[in-house]
Structures are given as structure tokens and as C-alpha cells.
Amino acid sequence: MTNAAPETPAHNAWAYIGVGCVTTVAGFFGGGMIGVFVGWVVGHARQCVPPKDSFPICDFFPYWITGMVLGAILLPAVAITRLRQSDHSRTSTD
């Protein structure tokens, strides 16, 4: 009967893949919504009147697509960076 420390599971790439996939989807949609909000604010600042048969902001698609792309890139990058930092700090203190 030995008093061994509990073994921690081996860290592998699947944790990073899971976090990356989930945050890519969340960043895609969240960034799109933020981009549309930025477009709405800019449209009001420019006093732009949107077309009657279009979305209620001027230049909808450039803001929407830019927000989606930035969100799909930045949110996973930040999440994986923070995950790696926490993994590194956890292993260095053990």
C-alpha cells in the first residue's frame, strides 16, 4: 500500500482542438453581431439613410463580414493562448 499522488491525464492536442472549434463558431457569430453594431453606429454618425429594401444599416455586408472574420480568428486565438498559459503555469508550479 503506497501513498502515490493521483496521476493527471496526459495533455494532448484534443483539448486545443475542442476549444478552437467551439470558439471559432462563437467568434464567427459574435463577431458578426459586433460588426453589425459597429456599422449601425457608423451609419448613425454619418447620418446615412439605408435603402428601403435592404437591411436597416448602411454598408451592412462589409461590417458583417469583417466582424465575422475577425471574431473567428481572434476569439480562438485568445482562448487557446489563455489555455496554454494556464497549462504552463499549472505544470511549472507542480
Summary of the structure (lengths in Angstrom):
residues: 94
radius of gyration: 21.3
end to end distance: 23.7
largest distance: 78.7
contacts: 228
relative contact order: 0.17
helix: 72%
strand: 0%
